[in-house]
Every structure is written in structure tokens, then in C-alpha cells.
Amino acid sequence: MPQDGVAELARRIPGGHMVTIPVGHLIHHAAPEAFTEVVAAFLLTEENVRPARQL
């Protein structure tokens, strides 16, 4: 997928942003620490933290 298209998609999503880890297609395999750091930072942002759903 062209990176300019990804950047445009991220721009259109409220609160969205694009992070590039220049290691190729299998990011989670090639750079697991960087991948985990970026994903964890996203998940732990105040806007993404929600109370657990009660069943």
C-alpha cells in the first residue's frame, strides 16, 4: 500500500497518526520491541483507555 495513502487515511481518522518502523512487512517479527512500544503507547493513551466492560 502506498505510504501517502496510509498517511491520508491516518489524517482522516480522529486522533489517528501514522508511525513508520522501517523494517519491512513483518514488523512484529523484525522489530518486536519497537512494534510493542508503539502499540502499547497507542493503547495506553488517555483517549483509548476505557473501563473493562462488565459481563
Buried (B, 14 or more C-beta within 10 A) or exposed (E): EEEEEEBEEEEEEEEEEEEEEEEEEEBEEEBEEBBEEBEEEBEEEEEEEEEEEEE
